[in-house]
Every structure is written in C-alpha cells, then in structure tokens.
Amino acid sequence: MSTPPPPHALFAMDPVHLHELFPPALMSRLRRLVRIDPALVVRDFTDPAAAAALNRAEVLITGWGCPHLGAPVLDGAPRLRTVLHAAGSVRHLVGEPFWARGLTLSSAVRANALPVAEYTLAAILLSGKDAFGLRERFRTERAYPAPTEYAAVGNLGRRVGLIGASRVGRRVLELLRPFDLAVSLYDPYVDAVEAARLGAVPLPLDELLRTSTVVSVHAPDIPETRGMLSRERLALIPDGGVLINTSRGALVDHTALTEELVRGRLGAVLDVTDPEPLPADSPLHGLPNVFLTPHIAGSLGNELARLGGTVVAELERMAAGLPPEHPVRRAELAISA
C-alpha cells in the first residue's frame, strides 16, 4: 500500500521571523513532513499567489504578523484542518468562524513562556539584592555605600508574590523552588491544594500585595484583569517594594504607577507598559528606581528556534497519527492570554 503524500502547508506571518523560527536544520525537518514553499510567506490572504496556496493548504503555520483567520480567509481554505502557531497567544488570531469549522489549533505558548520565566527569575533575585538601584547609585557616586545601608537587602526569606498561575507563572514558581524565598500566589482559578503543589501560599490579591516586597505580574490581559493593579492596590505594596511586569501593561494603572515611581516609594522592572512603547518624555525613562526593557522577556534571537521546533514536533505527531501535544481549546481562551 502506497504512503499518502505529505500535506500541503503554508506559512502565514511576518517573513522577518521565518529564518529565526526555522533555521536550516529545522526547516529541513519541516519540509520532510509537509509540502511547503519557504519563499511564500503570507501577510495578505487576498494576494493572488497567497489565495492559490491557501486554497490547497491543509496546514497553516502562523506566527507574529499573521492576519486574523476570519470567515473570508477560512472560506478560501476549504482543505484546511490544522493551524500551528509558532508564537504565544492566539486570542487575536481566531474567532467564532474558526471554532465553527472544528479545526485543530496548536500554539507554542508553552515554549514562549520559558524565556519570560527566566527573565522574571533574574528580575526577582536582582531586585532582592537591590542590584538595579545600587548600580545606579554606584554609577553616580562611584563609591560603595556604608555596610549599614544594606540592612533591607537580600533574598533570604524575602516575600515574593505572583499574580497569576499562567504558564509563565507556573514556570516561575518552579524556578523559585531552590531559593529561600517566601512565595505567595493569587489566582482565582487555583485552590489551596494546587497552590501548595506549585510551591506557593494562596492569598487574596490585596493580602498578597500587602505582604510582598516583590510582586510579579503573570495574569492574562482579559476584561476581568485590565486595570487590576489600581491606584488603591498599588498603594498596598510596602514602601520599597518592587513591581515586575512581563505580562501586559494594561493590567496596571500606569498613571498611578508612574506617580508611585516618581515619588520613589516603589521600584519597578517593566518589560511591558501602557502605552507601549512609552512616550519619549515619560519620566520612567530616567528614574533610578525603574528598570525598563523593550519587551524582550519573550522569545528573541536564537530562542525563536524553540518555537519553530514546537511546530515541527507537532507535525511529527500528526504524521504518526497522534493528537497535538499543545492544543488550544476554545474554553481556555476566556481565562488565558
């Protein structure tokens, strides 16, 4: 009995990412699994060449820059059965027409969570040592502080609060286990038994803020979470506390946060802001108690190959007749990124 030919596939993303997502060895593996033209990377499904390829595609390999897969796109893809997203969130990508078709969707969100968690771990530990603030002071004064000025510095028993047991949040909790930290968690979907299994004490949000000197945000950007760190809640964080945000800027009242940071009452490590990027005249750019990075916590550079590798691994499972390892289910999107 003859082996059926590999399925037709199509890339749909910003082409600038393609070669980092699928370096040569990974692209070779991919091309043994599907019939795909690496020179055709679609950003506009109405383009005639794209329309022809979409019409025969059984698999769509998407990434950052892929247009929304609405009804007109799906109408032009009668053979489509699987979408493999070589990035994180798919909330912008699919809607009701997609789910009505009963298509399979997989995302590399778990792979993308790894570098975000690593960034967060580094930020927590460096914040506990006041490395960011002391670095700025050392650069200005060019002299060591007196030993008595280190009384509040150190990570032994430091209270760290995580907001959200997302994939990133769970990986952060895993990475924190070897350290002598007191870790608490706020997540309305996690009970005490699961929190204990994750290595954290479950707390209501306001109590977590009152009792944590480092607060790290890992909740999804959904209507229920936007602005959750309001002026009143930011005021609960103890003096000298540090807010770390690698999730979304919209979860924080940035006007109130800016006021707290300008006053010097709090510090912050911000990889995301609202708006993003911040205006050039934002005072946060010049504050010694603020460590700003340009949305780098997620996969960048050679880390993108981890996302492409997730897609190739899913294709290998498909070829073996197995279900995807990283499926996205409609019900999950209401409470996830």
Buried (B, 14 or more C-beta within 10 A) or exposed (E): EEEEEBBBBBBBBEBEBBBBBBBEEBBEBBBEBBBBEEEBBBBEBEEEEBBEBBBBBBBBBBBBBBBBBBBEBBEBBEEBBBBBBBBBBBBEBBBEBBEEBEBBBBBBBBBBBBBBBBBBBBBBBBBBBBBBBBEBBEEEEEEEEEEEEEEEBEBEEBBBBBBBBBBBBBBBBEBBEEBEBBBBBBBEEBEEEBBEEBBBBBBEBEBBBBBBBBBBBBBBBBEEBBBBBEEEBBEBBBEBBBBBBBBBBBBBBBEBBBBBBEEEBBBBBBBBBBEBEBEEEBEBEEBBBBBBEEBEBBBEEEBBBBBBBBBBBBBBBBEEEEEBEBEBEEEEBEBBB
